[in-house]
Amino acid sequence: MMLRKYSQVLIRSFVIAVVGVFGVDYFSHLLFSAPMETTSYFFAKLTLFFLFSLVFLSFFGSEETKFLKVLVGGIIVSLIWGTYYNILPNIFDFYPFGIPLVGLTFLGMGLFGTGLAFGIVHAVAFVVGYYISKLTVHIL
């Protein structure tokens, strides 16, 4: 029984990461952002989403998890990504991959609007991935 629970957490974490990053986030960048982000950017984000999902599902992975907890989880992963990818590189003037936020635009909304839009997209990516992962486990 315990092995089944751990395997479900791993599968759901992987589904959250893949759906969130290569589903919602990738197509948001493709359709609304200029220029398009790099492949390494998406793989780094996939790793972060997977690790965060493992932690999140370990604590809040029950069937009774309410939407508000999932939304807060999405906001937290979005803030972690924003800090890791935008704030720390600005402080240290080093971008290991991808394009800095100042080099992107989301529908021409400017720096603050673009940051806010991508923050919302990242939170939505986690929420959508979470609920699709619930469906996936029921199918398996």
Secondary structure as UniProt FT lines:
FT   HELIX           2..17
FT   HELIX           18..25
FT   HELIX           26..32
FT   STRAND          33..34
FT   HELIX           39..60
FT   TURN            63..64
FT   HELIX           67..82
FT   HELIX           83..87
FT   HELIX           88..92
FT   HELIX           101..103
FT   STRAND          105..106
FT   TURN            107..108
FT   HELIX           110..139
//
